[in-house]
Amino acid sequence: METTNHFKSDIVEIANKIEGLRNKPRHHSPYNVFTAWGMSENDHTKLLLALLRYQDSTGRYPLLNSFLNRFTKGRDKMIHYQTPSDVLIRFNPRYDKDDKHSFIDGLIMFSVQGKRIAIIMENKIFDAPDQKDQIRRYITHMTTEEHIALENVWVLYITGTGAKEIDECSYHPNNEDETTDIGRRFVTLSFCSDIIEWLKQDVLERRIYPESLTSIVRAYVESLEKDIFCEDKTDAWRKEMLCNILIGSEHINMDKMTDRDFDSLYSFRDSVQEVRKEMAKANTDEKDIRAVDNLYGVIRNIIYDIEQQVFGEFEKLSTDILNGWWKRELKKLKNAKWMAKHRGLHSDKGFVQIGLSTEWGTAHLEWIPISTKRMCFGNDYQLELHVENDKALADKWREELNSNAILLPAHNREKVIAGTSRLLRYKYQTSKPIAKMSKKELTEFLTGVYTKELNYCCRMLVEHFHNYN
């Protein structure tokens, strides 16, 4: 099925057709005002900000304090366990006076230790698509118009379940220029786990707040758990209907998926995003907007399931092998472990990063370019050592690699252009696509990669993590 912006009416029609399968109500449970309300994305933002505005009898903001303590922990000692003053919490502040659609979802501003802090809240509870340069524009507004120092700007990117990743067109956490790079102050959260857990542990379980507040929080948590994030028995039906529309089969069979099937799914997702952006700028019926948001959730979940099948074992074995191989060294490093993450798998500009805990933003291994189709149909792959946003470290490591080239297996190794973030590259030709390998075959392949060809590079990463901490 071809999908472009010209098919807006088709997408809305499909969205409403699939929405008709949703259980209503999902549960025969006591009346809940938030469930009955049918809260929009903006309603969730308003409620969350209203809770953060709560002041006790002394004029302090206990919920804001606990919120900041929980979600900035380990990222900024200046904010953690400090009492904010001059608090300003705003819903939908405009960041461009010439654009009537230019609103930030939520903004928290306050002072600690004589410094002004800005926390931008971007709510994606229903996984609405990101807009071009969206987060970058917010950050720029804070530094140029609100005169907040870049090192004091935060972004809380809050999704529904945590499955959605920010689109690089809006912001790239590991590849921003010096005017928008906020580093570890870009924090991803989810309502399903982080927000619900915070409300339960810091509000409901502490029993120090008035019943007028806890009754609202209790009802809201129940609505989140039992309505929005509860598995609907029709979820599978909606996935099957959409798959049938897009690829002519109700079920995803990875052995029968073709290039065209992958293209259909990814292009449809992109088209739904474009249609949703158009709807945000027009006076579109709220019912249609919600249906398209939910349609995006369905196609996103289908693609997520596919990517988990294709990359799940690959990423798990990568980290298991590395954590086992470096077990003794990692014991000396508090909370250190090898982790994996991926982005942009719809095209050959995607990548899988393998790094140590939070320090992989600077130095890591990277399978690039990589895509779902390459994993399923290709047999040529390359793995690189990257050092990003730290030229001094990159130059130091480049010199070290040149001096110790004898320790680096020459087979498959390539020199990389000086002055880039890519320090070393190994190329691999496999007998079959990685996604088609058995677990034994994949384990043997990755063990050789990480413990032989890249062993010296991995040691550099471990030692760097030790020095950083």
Secondary structure, 3 states (H helix, E strand, C coil): CCCCHHHHHHHHHHHHHHHCCCCCCCCCCCCCHHHHHCCCHHHHHHHHHHHHCCCCCCCCCHHHHHHHHHHCCCCCCCCCCCCCEEEEEEECCECCCCCCCCECCEEEEEEECCEEEEEEEEEECCCCCCCCCHHHHHHHHHHHCCCCCHHHEEEEEEECCCCCCCCCCCCCCCCCCCCCCCHHHEEEEEHHHHHHHHHHHHHHCCCCCCHHHHHHHHHHHHHHHHHHCCCCCCHHHHHHHHHHHHHCCCCCCCCCCCHHHHHHHHHHHHHHHHHHHHHHHCCCCHHHHHHHHHHHHHHHHHHHHHHHHHHHHHHHHHHHHHHHHCHHHHHCCCCCCEEEEEECCCCCCEEEEEEEHHHHHCEEEEEEEECHHHHHHCCEEEEEEEECCCHHHHHHHHHHHHHCHHHCCCCCEECCCCCCCEEEEEEEECCCCHHHCCHHHHHHHHHHHHHHHCHHHHHHHHHHHHHHC
